[in-house]
Amino acid sequence: MRKNIPLMSDPVEIKKSTVLFSNPIGYQDFLDITHDLYSHNSLLSMVNDWNRFVAFCSSRHVSPLPASITAIRLFLEQESRQRKFASIRRYSLTIGLVHRLHSLPDPVNHRQIHFTLSALRNMKKGDAAQATPFTEKHLNEIFHCLEKSDSVKDLRDLLIYSLMFECILKRGQLRDLRVNQIDLISEQCAQLLVEENTYKLSRRTSLLIKRWFAVLGDDYQGALFCRIDKHGNLGSESLNDSSIYRVFRRASEILKLPDHLAFSGQSSRVGATQDLYKKGYNLRQIQQLGRWTSAVMPAQYIGKHALSESEQLLFKKIKSWD
C-alpha cells in the first residue's frame, strides 16, 4: 500500500537532501525522509536498493538524483542478469519514491521504463520460487523429534512451528505476539488472538503453551517469544525476522531436508494453505482464516496462478505515462 508521505517543499531542504542522496546513504537518512512510515525491513531493503543504484550511477559518472531515463533503464537491464524480476521491480519503486519525495518528476513513470519492465517481466516470467511448504506432516515429524526434549530452545521452536502452522501466521505477527494474546483456558485448551480473530489451539499446542509459560514465569508480560543463548538462558530481546528465518532453517536440518528444499519463515503459511485446500476448504474460507485482504496469495500457494493474476488486476492502478 502506497504511503501518504509529506513531500519536500523547501528549496534549501531539497538541495541539501539531493546532495545527501546523490551518495551512499544510511538507514537513518531513509528513516527521516520517509517519516518512519515503513517497517524496519522495508527500510533496509530500500537503503540497499538506492545505494546499489548510486553505485551504478557513480561507475557511469552520471547523476542518480535526478536520474536520467537512460541511466535507470541501463541499471535495471544490468541487474536483471543476476536478479529476479521481483527485485528489479522493487529497485524501480525505490528509485521512483526517492525522486517523488524530493518533489522531482518520477522517471520510472516514463514509457521507456514501463516498456523495459514489461520486457523483463516477460523474459523472467516464473523465476520467483515459492517457499517450500511446511505441512502438517512436517509438523508431526518435528513433534516426534522434539516433544520429549528438556531443552528450552526445543520447546520454544516447537511452539513456534505449531503456532505458525495452526494460525497461519506471518513472521511479523509471530514476532509481535505478546503473552496477553494467549488465553490458557485449561491445561489442554488454549486460544490465540490475532488481530480480531480467535484461534482455538490443538491439545498438543496448548500443552506446549503451558510448559512455555512455566519457563517465562507467572509475572512475565512481554513478547511471547525471545532469544535464547547457547546456555539456554532467555534473552531480553524479542525475536526478529532473521531469528524466525533461522528457526525454520533449523527445522530443515532436523528433518534432514536437502538445501534446495529448506524451509523459510513463509513456509508454514504456504503449507497450511495447501493442507486446508486438500481438506476441502474453498479459497475464500482460506483467505479468511489466513487474514489475507485478497485471494492473490492463497490462490498462488495452491497453484491457481491464473486466478491469482486476475485477482491482482483488482489492485492495479492505471496511471498515465510520461
ABEGO torsion letter per residue (X at the ends): XBBBBBBBABAAAAAAAAAAAABBBBAAAAAAAAGGABBAAAAAAAAAAAAAAAAAAAAAGBBAOBBBAAAAAAAAAAAAAABBAAAAAAAAAAAAAAAAAAGBBBAAABAAAAAAAAAAAAAABGABBBBBBBBAAAAAAAAAAAAABABAAAAAAAAAAAAAAAAGBBAAAAAABBAAABBBABAABBBBBBEABBBBBBAAAAAAAAAAAAAAEAABABBABBBBBAAGBBBABBBBAAAAAAAAAAAAAAAGBBAAABBBAAAAAAAAAAAAAAAGBBAAAAAAAAGBABAAAAAAAAGBAAAAAAAAAAABBBBBBX
